[in-house]
Amino acid sequence: ESPHESRPAEAIQKPVPPPNPPVSGNGHDLDADIIDHSLLETYWTSHNFDILIDVIDIFKEEAPAQISDLRQAIETSDVKLLHFTAHKLKSSSLHFGAARFSELCSQLEDMAEEELLDGAIEKLVEIETRFTQVIAGLEKLQAQYAQSGKE
């Protein structure tokens, strides 16, 4: 008998949250601020988590170049490239539950659409900082999912 047979299938397939998530000084779950698991689950059902893990790998591979494109677009005032790339990052990150990162990309997208780039580099710095946190959160999610499949 497999160790998985006594548990429901969804308990095996869903990522398992950490028992004690990091908490900020104001009592908020820091992981939830980076990756909103309820938002994540609106896009991915338990049977699609295998696909999610693969898509996360693609995002981790492609997003750094897109962030570099944001910087280039700001430095050259290329509002079309900035709008397109910010929109792409906004949409793809929302699928992972990275709501704040997505919102920052949306703000940069709006700036490009309005062709108002004052403050764009500062917004990009926020995006880059949040991106590092999102990648760490996604890697943690992948590790949790991998571990839940082994239990």
Solvent accessible surface area in square Angstrom, and as a share of the most:
residue,aa,sasa,rsa
1,E,185,0.83
2,S,44,0.28
3,P,100,0.63
4,H,46,0.20
5,E,116,0.52
6,S,95,0.61
7,R,80,0.29
8,P,90,0.56
9,A,67,0.52
10,E,104,0.47
11,A,43,0.33
12,I,36,0.18
13,Q,65,0.29
14,K,70,0.30
15,P,20,0.12
16,V,68,0.39
17,P,93,0.58
18,P,32,0.20
19,P,125,0.79
20,N,130,0.67
21,P,45,0.29
22,P,60,0.38
23,V,90,0.52
24,S,31,0.20
25,G,93,0.89
26,N,111,0.57
27,G,52,0.50
28,H,118,0.53
29,D,51,0.26
30,L,74,0.37
31,D,26,0.14
32,A,50,0.39
33,D,76,0.39
34,I,30,0.15
35,I,4,0.02
36,D,46,0.24
37,H,63,0.28
38,S,79,0.51
39,L,43,0.21
40,L,2,0.01
41,E,80,0.36
42,T,102,0.60
43,Y,88,0.33
44,W,34,0.12
45,T,71,0.41
46,S,26,0.17
47,H,129,0.58
48,N,41,0.21
49,F,1,0.00
50,D,89,0.46
51,I,94,0.48
52,L,0,0.00
53,I,29,0.15
54,D,87,0.45
55,V,49,0.28
56,I,0,0.00
57,D,67,0.35
58,I,95,0.48
59,F,12,0.05
60,K,51,0.22
61,E,140,0.63
62,E,85,0.38
63,A,0,0.00
64,P,65,0.41
65,A,62,0.48
66,Q,22,0.10
67,I,13,0.07
68,S,67,0.44
69,D,49,0.25
70,L,0,0.00
71,R,78,0.29
72,Q,100,0.44
73,A,0,0.00
74,I,21,0.11
75,E,118,0.53
76,T,89,0.51
77,S,74,0.48
78,D,56,0.29
79,V,34,0.20
80,K,170,0.72
81,L,51,0.25
82,L,0,0.00
83,H,59,0.26
84,F,128,0.53
85,T,4,0.02
86,A,0,0.00
87,H,82,0.37
88,K,88,0.37
89,L,0,0.00
90,K,47,0.20
91,S,42,0.27
92,S,34,0.22
93,S,0,0.00
94,L,60,0.30
95,H,77,0.34
96,F,3,0.01
97,G,0,0.00
98,A,0,0.00
99,A,43,0.33
100,R,92,0.33
101,F,1,0.00
102,S,6,0.04
103,E,79,0.35
104,L,4,0.02
105,C,0,0.00
106,S,25,0.16
107,Q,51,0.23
108,L,0,0.00
109,E,12,0.06
110,D,68,0.35
111,M,34,0.15
112,A,2,0.02
113,E,119,0.54
114,E,110,0.49
115,E,118,0.53
116,L,111,0.55
117,L,40,0.20
118,D,139,0.72
119,G,37,0.35
120,A,0,0.00
121,I,64,0.33
122,E,105,0.47
123,K,37,0.15
124,L,0,0.00
125,V,78,0.45
126,E,74,0.33
127,I,0,0.00
128,E,51,0.23
129,T,76,0.44
130,R,36,0.13
131,F,25,0.10
132,T,92,0.54
133,Q,69,0.31
134,V,0,0.00
135,I,31,0.15
136,A,59,0.46
137,G,13,0.13
138,L,0,0.00
139,E,82,0.37
140,K,69,0.29
141,L,2,0.01
142,Q,25,0.11
143,A,61,0.47
144,Q,27,0.12
145,Y,32,0.12
146,A,50,0.39
147,Q,98,0.44
148,S,2,0.01
149,G,37,0.36
150,K,153,0.65
151,E,84,0.38
